[in-house]
Amino acid sequence: MSDFSINFVQFTVKEENKKSDKSPDVTGNIEVPAEEVNALIAYLQNAERVLDWQDKEVVKIRLAGWNREIKKGPNQGDPFLSGKLSAPYVPQDKPAAESKPAADNNAFDF
């Protein structure tokens, strides 16, 4: 499976910048580096299809985000969400834990 790593940012829209009650609360961009395009396409074409909560076939993409603050400029101190999109995490098989024999509750030492 192809690995890819794509960044995104989301900024909170200030109330005074909203045009109507239907304006979004956050906006942002997903940035796909040119060198990641082929890996993303390969992933989408070859990834396992699963059913979502509506029983529609989907390809899952992992989303991880971190709360940040703008460090410079007129919006300094304002919060935003920074993150990455990637193939879902699949844990490697771990060796099975050693099991100890169960105690024999019917054994009596006299």
Summary of the structure (lengths in Angstrom):
residues: 110
radius of gyration: 24.0
end to end distance: 62.0
largest distance: 86.2
contacts: 186
relative contact order: 0.25
helix: 15%
strand: 31%
